[in-house]
Amino acid sequence: MISLFLSICKAIGKGIAAVPGWAWVALAIAGALLASHLWYGSTRYDAGAASRQQEIDALQTRFDDYVAADRAAAEAAKLAAQTAEQAQRDVFASLDAKHQKDLDDAKRKADAVVAGLRAGNLRLRNEWRGCQANAGRNLSETPASPGVADDATQLREASAGRIIRAGADADAQITGLQSALRTCTAAPNNGAPP
């Protein structure tokens, strides 16, 4: 093919009249082949370009769908986390209210013990009543003057009230902590701190 082209170029260089007829036919065939090749390639390229554009559009649509699904999932997870957080806040608020009520009950119980000891409705065990004097008089008994308790008796009564309150406070604290622990371990929180 190249030798044909070179012979045609030499003939053209000598003048168009010197070009043989078969060369014109060969040149026409070569031109037709070149034109058909260009036409076929361009239509094939156009078809390929359209096909590639369709693929790009399909991939873009899939990507947009994934992004939308991811956003929806993130929004749903955020809403679920907020709901779980609110529920946990409500549970802890109720535990706090119960704990505060238990502390108030402990104070009332301690005050009732002190009042009962002072009124004589309650008595301390022998270990807490006080020591016996050499005279044989029990120091926890009321003094000779009516209506006035001695300092040791008042101190023992107040101490008994403080002991009762400390025990009740400790019970309320332990009960509150146990409830909080049960709540934390029973509620799934996806690894987030309460």
Secondary structure as UniProt FT lines:
FT   HELIX           2..14
FT   HELIX           16..18
FT   HELIX           21..119
FT   HELIX           126..129
FT   TURN            134..135
FT   TURN            139..140
FT   TURN            146..147
FT   HELIX           151..186
FT   TURN            190..191
//
